[in-house]
Amino acid sequence: QSLIVHGDIKPSNILVAEGRVRLLDFGVGHWLMDDQGASQWHSGFTKAFAAPEVREGGMHTIASDIFSLGMVLLEILGRSTKTPLADDLDHIAQRCLQPVPDDRYASVAALKQDLEAFVEGYPIRSRRNERGYVAQRFLRRNKLSVIALATTLLGLVVGLVLALWQYDVANQEAIRAAETADFVKRLFERAGEEKDSVDEITLRALMDAAVLRLDDERARSPSVKHDVMALIASGYTSLGDYEASRQLHESVLAYHLETSKSPSADIAIALAAVANDMVAVGEYEQGLTRYADALGQLEASGNSNSLAMAVVLGRNSLALYTHSRSETAAQQAKALLERKGNILERVAPDDFYLAYIHLAYVASWHDAHAEYQEAASLKEQAIAIAESHGYGHYPSAITIRCNLGYSYDGLGQWAKAVEAYRSCIDRRTVRLGDQHPGLISAYQNLAVTYLSMRQFREAKALLQTAAANATDQLPENSVTRLAVELN
């Protein structure tokens, strides 16, 4: 998923602590797209867990990492490679350990699907053609139901048909997810082949090349192509290129309007994405109309209490309180946020990621109304939640640190504002690199604080750096770029 092969997966390189799994020691890892210096990948591996092709001098690949995962699974099970096939876990492990790389799982996502199917009692994909086995899985999952339905032949037939239909729907979703992951991998691998070296590849270059490849690739279904298109559009959004993002989001929306039965959650999500792009480029009223349409789709399709509804409510409220100063819009935004909070309490009470994101949204509402003390307190809580649950390095958590600087600045607590902005800049540089567009806004906000402190030399230096980066990375009509130049 990160375009990196590890090359030495083994139990001693896996740390399990506090409910999280961390993969350690990327000393022999490499970029999937790097076809130079292959000799360095031939050493440094652990023979007992290495794939046959690696032991024979070949390169570490996704397939060789999957082989190593299979060896780890065998060790967890306390079995050896010579153990006869006894259950699904043995089948999964043996598929990972196939001598020919192409006979193994095509991706870690595909391996994960079979493991999840085993945990949930569903048939694994490698045994779907065994009818007796599939029926056995079904009976185990629905024991009581089958006993009840067995009273009449008609009841049994109806129950079986219904269960198979449900399985087919779930299976089609799993296949779509696997195809999407494989499609993304092919797109970005081919994009990388056109560059001279990995060092020259930027996120924008990869996305631009991937867009050009979209029509050339032959995905198994149009839905996969448009899932990938939405993913690339989100990348453009993160870079602040809302025009490029909007073109792709409009295509995704058109596809769902043509192929989905209205109302639907797919249409709603696509509408909200287009609305977000519209608001970002100043088409405020048009964006709010799209948000209203998205909410209507979710209500009518029975998704009024879903996570999708929570996401759209949050984005809609953000558009209201950041682009309008009317009291009516402020109260509408507040009501949307309160509804979003209620949904999260019902459907995701233990999701701490969603919790700290929601606190940040509420804090921004207070910022928009110059209630900086309340905003700062909420952002401090959000950062504490993110840090205590392992999300402190996430880009969203880092952004909250920058936003905390804004609240401190509004309170006139400039020393705290500088500290918050510096923390944001340092973490963002480490996490995303020193050329990421997110640094431009951070430099500018810190410069504004220095202006308030009448430290003009520091402010000027930051703004010059931000302006140079903006010229290189942002389109001419970018609001962020224009603001930096003005300052």
Stockholm file with secondary structure:
# STOCKHOLM 1.0

chainA/1-487         QSLIVHGDIKPSNILVAEGRVRLLDFGVGHWLMDDQGASQWHSGFTKAFAAPEVREGGMHTIASDIFSLGMVLLEILGRSTKTPLADDLDHIAQRCLQPVPDDRYASVAALKQDLEAFVEGYPIRSRRNERGYVAQRFLRRNKLSVIALATTLLGLVVGLVLALWQYDVANQEAIRAAETADFVKRLFERAGEEKDSVDEITLRALMDAAVLRLDDERARSPSVKHDVMALIASGYTSLGDYEASRQLHESVLAYHLETSKSPSADIAIALAAVANDMVAVGEYEQGLTRYADALGQLEASGNSNSLAMAVVLGRNSLALYTHSRSETAAQQAKALLERKGNILERVAPDDFYLAYIHLAYVASWHDAHAEYQEAASLKEQAIAIAESHGYGHYPSAITIRCNLGYSYDGLGQWAKAVEAYRSCIDRRTVRLGDQHPGLISAYQNLAVTYLSMRQFREAKALLQTAAANATDQLPENSVTRLAVELN
#=GR chainA/1-487 SS CCSEECSCCCGGGEEEETTEEEECCCTTCEETTCCSCGGGGGSSCCGGGSCHHHHTTCCCCHHHHHHHHHHHHHHHHTCCTTSCCCSHHHHHHHHHTCSSGGGSCSSHHHHHHHHHHHHHTCCCGGGTTCHHHHHHHHHHHTHHHHHHHTTSHHHHHHHHHHHHHHHHHHHHHHHHHHHHHHHHHHHHHHHHHTSSCGGGCCHHHHHHHHHHHHTTSCCSSHHHHHHHHHHHHHHHHHTTCHHHHHHHHHHHHHHHHHHSCSSCHHHHHHHHHHHHHHHHTTCHHHHHHHHHHHHHHHHHTTCTTSHHHHHHHHHHHHHHHHHCCCHHHHHHHHHHHHHHHHHHHHHCTTCHHHHHHHHHHHHHHHHHTTCHHHHHHHHHHHHHHHHHTTCTTSHHHHHHHHHHHHHHHHHTCHHHHHHHHHHHHHHHHHHHCTTCTHHHHHHHHHHHHHHHTTCHHHHHHHHHHHHHHHHHHSCTTCHHHHHHHHC
#=GC SS_cons         CCSEECSCCCGGGEEEETTEEEECCCTTCEETTCCSCGGGGGSSCCGGGSCHHHHTTCCCCHHHHHHHHHHHHHHHHTCCTTSCCCSHHHHHHHHHTCSSGGGSCSSHHHHHHHHHHHHHTCCCGGGTTCHHHHHHHHHHHTHHHHHHHTTSHHHHHHHHHHHHHHHHHHHHHHHHHHHHHHHHHHHHHHHHHTSSCGGGCCHHHHHHHHHHHHTTSCCSSHHHHHHHHHHHHHHHHHTTCHHHHHHHHHHHHHHHHHHSCSSCHHHHHHHHHHHHHHHHTTCHHHHHHHHHHHHHHHHHTTCTTSHHHHHHHHHHHHHHHHHCCCHHHHHHHHHHHHHHHHHHHHHCTTCHHHHHHHHHHHHHHHHHTTCHHHHHHHHHHHHHHHHHTTCTTSHHHHHHHHHHHHHHHHHTCHHHHHHHHHHHHHHHHHHHCTTCTHHHHHHHHHHHHHHHTTCHHHHHHHHHHHHHHHHHHSCTTCHHHHHHHHC
//
